[in-house]
Amino acid sequence: MTAKAGEKAQKTGDFYCASCSEKVHVEEGDKIPTCPNGHKEFGTRRNEPDNKS
């Protein structure tokens, strides 16, 4: 799963930057922001309320 800054989050969760692993928490329906270091691509999403991962 790859997500990019500016896309709408399909689910609430923590997105982890593909470049530096910084975490960004996003609520379902919100636009995904850039990571704190300015990167725009996220390779991992965790801590979704309906999943145990």
Biotite code that builds the C-alpha atoms (Angstrom):
import biotite.structure as struc

atoms = struc.array([
    struc.Atom([0.000, 0.000, 0.000], chain_id="A", res_id=1, res_name="MET", atom_name="CA", element="C"),
    struc.Atom([1.454, 3.323, -1.054], chain_id="A", res_id=2, res_name="THR", atom_name="CA", element="C"),
    struc.Atom([-0.269, 6.569, -0.210], chain_id="A", res_id=3, res_name="ALA", atom_name="CA", element="C"),
    struc.Atom([0.708, 10.092, -1.190], chain_id="A", res_id=4, res_name="LYS", atom_name="CA", element="C"),
    struc.Atom([0.317, 13.437, 0.528], chain_id="A", res_id=5, res_name="ALA", atom_name="CA", element="C"),
    struc.Atom([-2.834, 15.185, -0.659], chain_id="A", res_id=6, res_name="GLY", atom_name="CA", element="C"),
    struc.Atom([-4.850, 11.984, -1.108], chain_id="A", res_id=7, res_name="GLU", atom_name="CA", element="C"),
    struc.Atom([-7.918, 11.337, 1.032], chain_id="A", res_id=8, res_name="LYS", atom_name="CA", element="C"),
    struc.Atom([-7.344, 8.722, 3.754], chain_id="A", res_id=9, res_name="ALA", atom_name="CA", element="C"),
    struc.Atom([-9.600, 5.707, 3.243], chain_id="A", res_id=10, res_name="GLN", atom_name="CA", element="C"),
    struc.Atom([-9.256, 4.722, 6.925], chain_id="A", res_id=11, res_name="LYS", atom_name="CA", element="C"),
    struc.Atom([-8.048, 6.299, 10.163], chain_id="A", res_id=12, res_name="THR", atom_name="CA", element="C"),
    struc.Atom([-4.504, 5.242, 11.017], chain_id="A", res_id=13, res_name="GLY", atom_name="CA", element="C"),
    struc.Atom([-0.844, 6.078, 11.307], chain_id="A", res_id=14, res_name="ASP", atom_name="CA", element="C"),
    struc.Atom([0.970, 6.541, 8.013], chain_id="A", res_id=15, res_name="PHE", atom_name="CA", element="C"),
    struc.Atom([4.742, 5.986, 7.959], chain_id="A", res_id=16, res_name="TYR", atom_name="CA", element="C"),
    struc.Atom([6.900, 7.910, 5.511], chain_id="A", res_id=17, res_name="CYS", atom_name="CA", element="C"),
    struc.Atom([8.529, 5.769, 2.803], chain_id="A", res_id=18, res_name="ALA", atom_name="CA", element="C"),
    struc.Atom([11.689, 7.932, 2.953], chain_id="A", res_id=19, res_name="SER", atom_name="CA", element="C"),
    struc.Atom([12.337, 8.531, 6.654], chain_id="A", res_id=20, res_name="CYS", atom_name="CA", element="C"),
    struc.Atom([9.730, 6.460, 8.579], chain_id="A", res_id=21, res_name="SER", atom_name="CA", element="C"),
    struc.Atom([8.216, 9.506, 10.329], chain_id="A", res_id=22, res_name="GLU", atom_name="CA", element="C"),
    struc.Atom([4.665, 8.868, 11.536], chain_id="A", res_id=23, res_name="LYS", atom_name="CA", element="C"),
    struc.Atom([1.672, 10.969, 10.543], chain_id="A", res_id=24, res_name="VAL", atom_name="CA", element="C"),
    struc.Atom([-1.742, 10.238, 12.095], chain_id="A", res_id=25, res_name="HIS", atom_name="CA", element="C"),
    struc.Atom([-4.686, 10.763, 9.756], chain_id="A", res_id=26, res_name="VAL", atom_name="CA", element="C"),
    struc.Atom([-8.436, 10.443, 10.348], chain_id="A", res_id=27, res_name="GLU", atom_name="CA", element="C"),
    struc.Atom([-10.654, 8.767, 7.729], chain_id="A", res_id=28, res_name="GLU", atom_name="CA", element="C"),
    struc.Atom([-11.679, 11.238, 5.041], chain_id="A", res_id=29, res_name="GLY", atom_name="CA", element="C"),
    struc.Atom([-8.933, 13.776, 5.844], chain_id="A", res_id=30, res_name="ASP", atom_name="CA", element="C"),
    struc.Atom([-6.229, 14.654, 3.333], chain_id="A", res_id=31, res_name="LYS", atom_name="CA", element="C"),
    struc.Atom([-2.880, 13.024, 4.041], chain_id="A", res_id=32, res_name="ILE", atom_name="CA", element="C"),
    struc.Atom([-0.317, 15.742, 4.897], chain_id="A", res_id=33, res_name="PRO", atom_name="CA", element="C"),
    struc.Atom([3.372, 15.705, 4.021], chain_id="A", res_id=34, res_name="THR", atom_name="CA", element="C"),
    struc.Atom([5.565, 14.103, 6.684], chain_id="A", res_id=35, res_name="CYS", atom_name="CA", element="C"),
    struc.Atom([7.288, 16.445, 9.176], chain_id="A", res_id=36, res_name="PRO", atom_name="CA", element="C"),
    struc.Atom([10.412, 16.272, 6.980], chain_id="A", res_id=37, res_name="ASN", atom_name="CA", element="C"),
    struc.Atom([8.547, 17.321, 3.823], chain_id="A", res_id=38, res_name="GLY", atom_name="CA", element="C"),
    struc.Atom([8.322, 13.925, 2.094], chain_id="A", res_id=39, res_name="HIS", atom_name="CA", element="C"),
    struc.Atom([5.129, 13.045, 0.249], chain_id="A", res_id=40, res_name="LYS", atom_name="CA", element="C"),
    struc.Atom([5.006, 9.247, -0.037], chain_id="A", res_id=41, res_name="GLU", atom_name="CA", element="C"),
    struc.Atom([3.945, 6.799, 2.658], chain_id="A", res_id=42, res_name="PHE", atom_name="CA", element="C"),
    struc.Atom([4.685, 3.085, 2.455], chain_id="A", res_id=43, res_name="GLY", atom_name="CA", element="C"),
    struc.Atom([3.037, 1.708, 5.595], chain_id="A", res_id=44, res_name="THR", atom_name="CA", element="C"),
    struc.Atom([-0.183, 2.309, 7.512], chain_id="A", res_id=45, res_name="ARG", atom_name="CA", element="C"),
    struc.Atom([-0.773, 0.961, 11.040], chain_id="A", res_id=46, res_name="ARG", atom_name="CA", element="C"),
    struc.Atom([-3.062, 1.330, 14.050], chain_id="A", res_id=47, res_name="ASN", atom_name="CA", element="C"),
    struc.Atom([-6.304, 1.250, 12.137], chain_id="A", res_id=48, res_name="GLU", atom_name="CA", element="C"),
    struc.Atom([-9.163, 0.980, 14.675], chain_id="A", res_id=49, res_name="PRO", atom_name="CA", element="C"),
    struc.Atom([-10.711, -2.058, 12.960], chain_id="A", res_id=50, res_name="ASP", atom_name="CA", element="C"),
    struc.Atom([-7.412, -3.959, 12.505], chain_id="A", res_id=51, res_name="ASN", atom_name="CA", element="C"),
    struc.Atom([-5.014, -5.418, 15.045], chain_id="A", res_id=52, res_name="LYS", atom_name="CA", element="C"),
    struc.Atom([-1.860, -4.444, 13.099], chain_id="A", res_id=53, res_name="SER", atom_name="CA", element="C"),
])
